[in-house]
Amino acid sequence: MEKPRPPRRYQGVTDALIETAEAPVWARDEAFPPAPNGWGWTDTKGHPHPCESLAALATAVGSDRNGTIYLVWTPAAPRMCLPEEIDGLSAAVAVARERWTREDLDASTERLRWSGLVLAGFSAYAFFHAMAGVAKFAAESGQALAFHDRLKLATRAVLGSTTLGLGLLVFVVFVFIPWYQARKRRTDLENRSAVGTAAGVSALRFETWLELQRAPVTKLLLGLMGLVALAQLLPGDSVATAGLVKVAYLRGEWWRLLTAPFLHGNIVHFLMNMTALIYLGRRLEVFARWPHLPLVFLFAAAVGGEASARFVSATSVGASGGLMGWLGFLIVFETLHGKLVPRSARRRLVAGVLLTAFIGLLGYRFIDNAAHLGGLLAGMTYAAIVFPPSASPKRPGSTLTDRLAGSAALGALMAAAGLAVWRIAGG
């Protein structure tokens, strides 16, 4: 017979509270699906995998190499739970997590090493090519440039290179940041091993529960983004026809403020924004309720676009203003509802702001920081005005007014996406 489960604590939430409605929804027993008979586990797609015994379940957990095992169940509990919450799986979980974080860090370090060498080699080539260009220009113009002057001009040319800047940005986003995250996961695991794994269970339970939640409005907005992205594959200049062309907007084409957030400059831009849309959108829709999802996006995208029109002359496209609005909204909303999510989850949002600022600093020549900042402040302002502070761990409900306003905002976004497709198609 399995040992009784010890009292659980998720940042001060104990079993006595978990059995009632006085706990965050993700910390309650009913947070996860009912458990089938016997032992078993589910994969990331929700497919069940029964086991014959606790020992067989421990073997499956211990041999899990890529985080395939999502939830587990045993005869002792009516609901599924995390492997970390079962006493008899502690050793197997430790083995699996140690191996996964180690292999992930090794692979990330290898990518960092080789990508860094490629970036350094490209930078060196660009520098020597610039030096040769400066020397050729000096010879053709009859000027005598000292070596330090040629060095200064070549360095300025390299630092101002858009191609090199994009390469550095891709390196940071797709190589350095994943390596840093892998290193942090490894360090966190070692720290938890020293003090016990309970400290990390709340954040893991929260993120696992969040991923299981339905977010239909988020998926609808994702579909609209994908539809406009497909339209951008049509012949023609989609950015010029539906993007936020500042001269055209300021002379009266106000609709560009609504169509531009559905367009993207390239596939990397699109994928980065869609990744943020899925996570932030689900989190906002689940905790603040769906009406505020389109309302915040529409408001933040408009404010961000207006800020861009006032401070940036280049044409702008992308959902970043609206997404930054979601991010700012969640930071304020979850601070005002301090018992709704774990503190570590809120820190992740703040880290997202800092990361966006860092990326904006690196790519200031082709990233619209005015739209980012405008959207962020708009989302924060919206949350501060609409939601009063609450000491309750319960999610706020939505009123009829919320649903009507949210439906109107969602309709406006659908119309904007349709207008963008129509304009791109030559309408």
C-alpha positions as CSV (number, residue, x, y, z in Angstrom):
1,M,0.0,0.0,0.0
2,E,1.2,3.5,-0.9
3,K,2.3,5.8,1.9
4,P,-0.1,8.6,2.8
5,R,0.7,11.8,1.0
6,P,2.3,14.4,3.3
7,P,0.6,17.8,3.7
8,R,1.1,20.0,0.6
9,R,2.0,23.6,0.7
10,Y,1.9,26.0,-2.2
11,Q,3.2,29.2,-0.8
12,G,1.2,28.9,2.4
13,V,-1.7,27.0,0.9
14,T,-2.1,23.8,3.0
15,D,-4.3,20.7,2.6
16,A,-7.0,22.2,4.8
17,L,-7.4,25.1,2.4
18,I,-6.9,23.0,-0.8
19,E,-10.0,21.0,0.1
20,T,-12.1,24.2,0.0
21,A,-12.6,27.1,-2.4
22,E,-10.2,29.2,-0.4
23,A,-7.2,28.2,-2.5
24,P,-6.0,29.2,-6.0
25,V,-7.7,27.1,-8.6
26,W,-4.5,25.5,-9.7
27,A,-3.7,24.3,-6.1
28,R,-7.0,22.5,-5.5
29,D,-7.4,18.8,-5.7
30,E,-9.9,19.1,-8.6
31,A,-7.3,21.1,-10.6
32,F,-6.3,18.1,-12.6
33,P,-8.5,15.4,-14.3
34,P,-9.9,12.4,-12.4
35,A,-7.6,9.4,-12.1
36,P,-8.3,6.1,-13.9
37,N,-7.9,2.9,-11.9
38,G,-4.5,1.6,-11.0
39,W,-1.3,3.4,-11.8
40,G,-0.2,5.3,-14.9
41,W,0.8,8.6,-16.6
42,T,-0.3,10.9,-19.3
43,D,1.9,12.4,-22.0
44,T,2.0,16.0,-23.2
45,K,-0.9,15.3,-25.6
46,G,-3.1,13.9,-22.8
47,H,-2.8,10.3,-23.9
48,P,-3.0,7.8,-20.9
49,H,-0.3,5.2,-20.3
50,P,-1.4,2.6,-17.6
51,C,1.2,0.8,-15.6
52,E,1.1,-2.4,-13.6
53,S,2.5,-1.1,-10.3
54,L,4.2,1.8,-8.6
55,A,7.5,0.3,-9.5
56,A,6.6,0.3,-13.2
57,L,5.5,3.9,-12.9
58,A,8.7,4.8,-11.2
59,T,10.7,3.2,-14.0
60,A,8.7,5.1,-16.6
61,V,9.3,8.4,-14.8
62,G,13.0,7.7,-14.3
63,S,13.5,6.9,-17.9
64,D,11.7,10.0,-19.2
65,R,14.2,11.8,-21.2
66,N,12.4,14.8,-22.7
67,G,9.7,15.7,-20.3
68,T,7.2,13.4,-22.0
69,I,5.4,12.5,-18.7
70,Y,3.0,15.2,-17.8
71,L,0.7,13.9,-15.0
72,V,0.6,10.6,-13.1
73,W,-2.1,8.7,-11.1
74,T,-2.2,6.1,-8.4
75,P,-4.9,4.2,-6.6
76,A,-4.5,6.3,-3.5
77,A,-5.7,9.6,-5.1
78,P,-8.9,10.4,-6.9
79,R,-7.2,12.9,-9.2
80,M,-4.1,13.0,-11.3
81,C,-1.1,15.0,-10.0
82,L,2.5,15.8,-10.7
83,P,5.1,13.1,-10.4
84,E,6.8,15.4,-7.8
85,E,3.8,15.0,-5.5
86,I,4.1,11.2,-5.1
87,D,6.4,10.0,-2.3
88,G,7.3,6.8,-4.1
89,L,8.5,8.7,-7.2
90,S,10.9,11.1,-5.6
91,A,14.0,9.2,-6.6
92,A,12.8,8.5,-10.1
93,V,11.9,12.2,-10.5
94,A,15.3,13.3,-9.3
95,V,17.0,11.0,-11.8
96,A,14.9,12.1,-14.7
97,R,15.2,15.8,-13.9
98,E,19.0,15.6,-13.3
99,R,19.5,13.9,-16.7
100,W,17.2,16.1,-18.6
101,T,18.7,19.4,-17.3
102,R,22.2,18.1,-17.8
103,E,21.6,17.0,-21.4
104,D,19.7,20.2,-22.1
105,L,22.5,22.3,-20.8
106,D,25.1,20.3,-22.7
107,A,23.3,20.7,-26.0
108,S,22.6,24.4,-25.4
109,T,26.3,25.0,-24.5
110,E,27.3,23.3,-27.7
111,R,25.0,25.4,-29.8
112,L,26.3,28.5,-27.9
113,R,29.9,27.6,-28.7
114,W,29.4,27.0,-32.4
115,S,27.0,29.8,-33.0
116,G,29.3,32.2,-31.1
117,L,32.2,31.1,-33.4
118,V,30.1,31.7,-36.5
119,L,28.9,35.1,-35.3
120,A,32.5,36.0,-34.3
121,G,33.8,34.9,-37.7
122,F,31.1,36.8,-39.6
123,S,31.9,39.9,-37.4
124,A,35.6,39.6,-38.2
125,Y,34.8,39.2,-41.9
126,A,32.6,42.3,-41.9
127,F,35.2,44.3,-40.0
128,F,38.1,43.5,-42.4
129,H,35.7,44.0,-45.4
130,A,34.9,47.4,-44.0
131,M,38.6,48.2,-43.4
132,A,39.3,47.3,-47.1
133,G,36.4,49.5,-48.2
134,V,37.7,52.5,-46.2
135,A,41.2,52.0,-47.6
136,K,39.8,51.8,-51.1
137,F,37.7,54.9,-50.6
138,A,40.7,56.8,-49.2
139,A,42.9,55.7,-52.2
140,E,40.2,56.7,-54.7
141,S,39.6,60.1,-53.1
142,G,43.3,60.8,-52.6
143,Q,42.9,61.2,-48.8
144,A,45.6,60.1,-46.3
145,L,43.8,58.4,-43.4
146,A,45.7,57.4,-40.3
147,F,45.3,53.8,-39.2
148,H,43.2,54.8,-36.1
149,D,40.9,56.8,-38.4
150,R,40.4,53.8,-40.7
151,L,39.8,51.7,-37.6
152,K,37.2,54.1,-36.3
153,L,35.4,54.3,-39.6
154,A,35.4,50.5,-40.1
155,T,34.1,50.0,-36.5
156,R,31.3,52.5,-37.1
157,A,30.3,50.7,-40.3
158,V,30.2,47.3,-38.6
159,L,28.2,48.6,-35.7
160,G,25.8,50.2,-38.0
161,S,25.3,47.0,-40.1
162,T,21.7,45.9,-40.2
163,T,22.7,42.4,-41.3
164,L,25.1,42.0,-38.4
165,G,22.6,43.5,-36.0
166,L,19.9,41.0,-37.1
167,G,22.5,38.2,-36.7
168,L,23.3,39.3,-33.2
169,L,19.5,39.5,-32.4
170,V,18.9,36.0,-33.7
171,F,21.9,34.8,-31.7
172,V,20.6,36.3,-28.5
173,V,17.0,35.2,-28.9
174,F,17.5,31.7,-30.3
175,V,20.9,30.7,-28.8
176,F,22.0,32.7,-25.8
177,I,18.6,33.0,-24.1
178,P,17.9,29.2,-24.4
179,W,21.3,28.5,-23.0
180,Y,20.7,30.9,-20.1
181,Q,17.4,29.2,-19.4
182,A,18.9,25.8,-19.5
183,R,21.7,26.9,-17.2
184,K,19.1,28.4,-14.8
185,R,17.0,25.2,-14.8
186,R,20.1,23.3,-14.0
187,T,21.1,25.6,-11.1
188,D,17.5,25.6,-9.8
189,L,17.4,21.9,-9.8
190,E,20.7,21.7,-7.8
191,N,19.4,24.2,-5.3
192,R,16.2,22.3,-4.9
193,S,18.1,19.1,-4.4
194,A,19.9,20.8,-1.5
195,V,16.7,22.0,0.2
196,G,14.1,19.5,-1.1
197,T,11.8,19.7,-4.2
198,A,8.8,21.2,-2.5
199,A,9.9,24.8,-3.2
200,G,9.5,24.3,-6.9
201,V,6.2,22.3,-6.9
202,S,3.9,25.3,-6.8
203,A,5.3,27.0,-9.9
204,L,5.4,23.6,-11.8
205,R,1.8,22.8,-10.7
206,F,0.7,26.3,-11.8
207,E,2.3,26.1,-15.2
208,T,1.1,22.6,-15.8
209,W,-2.5,23.5,-14.9
210,L,-2.3,26.6,-17.1
211,E,-1.3,24.6,-20.1
212,L,-4.3,22.3,-19.7
213,Q,-6.8,25.2,-19.8
214,R,-8.9,26.0,-22.8
215,A,-8.4,29.4,-24.3
216,P,-10.7,29.7,-27.3
217,V,-10.4,33.5,-27.7
218,T,-6.6,33.3,-27.7
219,K,-6.8,30.6,-30.4
220,L,-9.2,32.7,-32.4
221,L,-6.7,35.7,-32.3
222,L,-3.9,33.3,-33.2
223,G,-5.9,32.1,-36.2
224,L,-6.5,35.7,-37.3
225,M,-2.8,36.3,-37.1
226,G,-2.1,33.2,-39.2
227,L,-4.7,34.2,-41.8
228,V,-3.1,37.6,-42.3
229,A,0.4,35.9,-42.4
230,L,-0.8,33.7,-45.2
231,A,-2.1,36.7,-47.1
232,Q,1.3,38.3,-46.8
233,L,2.6,35.5,-49.0
234,L,0.6,36.9,-51.9
235,P,2.6,39.0,-54.5
236,G,2.9,42.6,-53.6
237,D,4.1,44.8,-50.7
238,S,1.8,43.9,-47.8
239,V,3.7,46.2,-45.4
240,A,3.1,49.3,-47.6
241,T,-0.5,48.5,-48.2
242,A,-1.6,47.6,-44.7
243,G,1.3,48.4,-42.3
244,L,1.6,51.5,-40.2
245,V,3.1,53.8,-42.8
246,K,3.5,56.9,-40.7
247,V,3.0,59.5,-43.5
248,A,-0.2,57.8,-44.7
249,Y,-1.5,57.4,-41.1
250,L,-0.9,61.0,-40.1
251,R,-2.7,62.2,-43.2
252,G,-5.9,60.3,-42.3
253,E,-5.5,56.6,-43.0
254,W,-6.4,55.8,-39.4
255,W,-7.3,52.2,-40.1
256,R,-3.6,51.4,-40.4
257,L,-3.5,51.6,-36.6
258,L,-5.7,48.5,-36.6
259,T,-4.3,46.5,-39.5
260,A,-0.6,46.9,-38.8
261,P,-0.7,44.6,-35.6
262,F,-1.7,41.7,-37.8
263,L,1.3,42.0,-40.1
264,H,4.8,40.9,-39.5
265,G,8.1,41.7,-41.1
266,N,9.5,38.1,-41.4
267,I,9.0,34.6,-40.2
268,V,11.2,35.1,-37.1
269,H,9.2,38.1,-36.1
270,F,6.0,36.2,-36.6
271,L,7.1,33.1,-34.6
272,M,8.4,35.1,-31.7
273,N,5.2,37.1,-31.4
274,M,3.0,34.0,-31.8
275,T,4.9,32.2,-29.0
276,A,4.2,35.2,-26.7
277,L,0.6,35.4,-27.9
278,I,-0.2,31.8,-26.9
279,Y,1.3,32.0,-23.4
280,L,0.3,35.5,-22.5
281,G,-3.1,35.2,-24.1
282,R,-4.0,31.9,-22.3
283,R,-2.8,33.3,-19.0
284,L,-4.9,36.5,-19.3
285,E,-8.0,34.7,-20.6
286,V,-7.9,32.1,-17.9
287,F,-7.3,34.4,-14.9
288,A,-8.9,37.8,-16.0
289,R,-11.6,36.2,-18.2
290,W,-11.9,36.4,-21.9
291,P,-13.5,39.9,-22.4
292,H,-10.4,41.7,-21.3
293,L,-8.2,39.8,-23.8
294,P,-9.4,41.6,-26.9
295,L,-10.1,44.8,-25.0
296,V,-6.5,45.1,-23.7
297,F,-5.0,44.0,-27.0
298,L,-7.0,46.6,-29.0
299,F,-6.3,49.4,-26.5
300,A,-2.6,48.6,-26.2
301,A,-2.0,48.1,-29.9
302,A,-3.7,51.5,-30.6
303,V,-1.7,53.3,-27.9
304,G,1.5,51.6,-29.0
305,G,0.8,52.5,-32.7
306,E,0.1,56.1,-31.8
307,A,3.4,56.3,-29.8
308,S,5.2,54.8,-32.8
309,A,3.6,57.3,-35.2
310,R,4.8,60.2,-32.9
311,F,8.3,59.0,-32.2
312,V,9.4,56.6,-35.0
313,S,9.4,57.6,-38.7
314,A,9.9,54.1,-40.2
315,T,6.9,52.0,-41.1
316,S,5.9,49.6,-38.3
317,V,4.2,46.2,-38.3
318,G,3.6,43.5,-35.7
319,A,1.5,42.5,-32.7
320,S,4.2,43.6,-30.2
321,G,2.3,46.6,-29.0
322,G,-0.8,44.5,-28.1
323,L,1.3,41.7,-26.6
324,M,3.3,44.2,-24.5
325,G,-0.1,45.5,-23.3
326,W,-1.0,41.9,-22.2
327,L,2.3,41.6,-20.4
328,G,1.9,45.0,-18.6
329,F,-1.7,44.1,-17.8
330,L,-0.8,40.7,-16.2
331,I,2.0,42.3,-14.1
332,V,-0.4,44.8,-12.6
333,F,-3.4,42.4,-12.4
334,E,-1.5,39.6,-10.7
335,T,0.1,42.0,-8.3
336,L,-3.4,43.3,-7.4
337,H,-4.5,39.7,-7.0
338,G,-1.5,38.5,-5.0
339,K,-2.9,35.1,-4.1
340,L,-4.0,34.2,-7.6
341,V,-0.6,32.9,-8.9
342,P,2.7,31.9,-7.4
343,R,5.3,34.7,-6.8
344,S,7.8,32.9,-9.0
345,A,5.2,33.0,-11.9
346,R,4.9,36.8,-11.5
347,R,8.6,37.2,-11.5
348,R,8.7,35.5,-14.9
349,L,6.5,38.3,-16.3
350,V,8.9,40.9,-14.9
351,A,11.8,39.0,-16.5
352,G,9.8,39.2,-19.8
353,V,9.8,43.0,-19.6
354,L,13.5,43.1,-18.9
355,L,14.2,40.7,-21.7
356,T,12.1,42.7,-24.1
357,A,14.0,45.9,-23.1
358,F,17.3,44.1,-23.6
359,I,16.3,42.9,-27.1
360,G,15.0,46.3,-27.9
361,L,18.3,47.8,-26.9
362,L,20.2,45.4,-29.2
363,G,17.9,45.8,-32.1
364,Y,17.0,49.5,-31.7
365,R,17.6,50.1,-35.4
366,F,14.8,47.7,-36.5
367,I,12.7,47.2,-33.3
368,D,9.9,49.7,-32.5
369,N,10.6,50.4,-28.9
370,A,8.1,53.3,-28.8
371,A,5.3,50.8,-29.7
372,H,6.6,48.4,-27.1
373,L,6.7,51.0,-24.3
374,G,3.4,52.5,-25.3
375,G,1.6,49.1,-25.3
376,L,3.2,48.1,-22.0
377,L,2.1,51.3,-20.2
378,A,-1.4,51.0,-21.8
379,G,-1.9,47.5,-20.5
380,M,-0.7,48.5,-17.0
381,T,-3.0,51.5,-16.9
382,Y,-6.0,49.4,-18.0
383,A,-5.4,46.8,-15.2
384,A,-4.9,49.5,-12.6
385,I,-8.1,51.3,-13.6
386,V,-10.4,48.3,-14.2
387,F,-9.4,45.9,-11.4
388,P,-9.3,46.9,-7.7
389,P,-6.9,45.1,-5.3
390,S,-8.2,41.8,-4.0
391,A,-6.9,39.5,-1.2
392,S,-9.0,36.6,-2.5
393,P,-7.4,33.6,-4.4
394,K,-10.5,33.4,-6.6
395,R,-10.5,34.6,-10.1
396,P,-12.7,37.6,-10.8
397,G,-15.9,37.0,-12.8
398,S,-17.0,38.9,-15.9
399,T,-20.1,41.1,-15.9
400,L,-22.6,41.6,-18.8
401,T,-20.9,44.9,-19.5
402,D,-17.5,43.1,-19.7
403,R,-18.9,40.6,-22.2
404,L,-20.6,43.2,-24.4
405,A,-17.4,45.4,-24.5
406,G,-15.2,42.3,-25.1
407,S,-17.5,41.1,-27.9
408,A,-17.3,44.6,-29.5
409,A,-13.5,44.6,-29.2
410,L,-13.2,41.1,-30.6
411,G,-15.5,42.1,-33.5
412,A,-13.2,45.1,-34.2
413,L,-10.1,42.9,-34.3
414,M,-11.8,40.4,-36.6
415,A,-12.8,43.3,-38.9
416,A,-9.3,44.7,-38.8
417,A,-7.8,41.3,-39.8
418,G,-10.3,41.1,-42.6
419,L,-9.4,44.6,-43.8
420,A,-5.7,43.7,-43.7
421,V,-6.3,40.7,-45.9
422,W,-8.5,42.7,-48.3
423,R,-5.9,45.5,-48.6
424,I,-3.1,43.0,-49.1
425,A,-5.1,41.2,-51.8
426,G,-5.5,44.5,-53.7
427,G,-8.8,45.7,-52.4
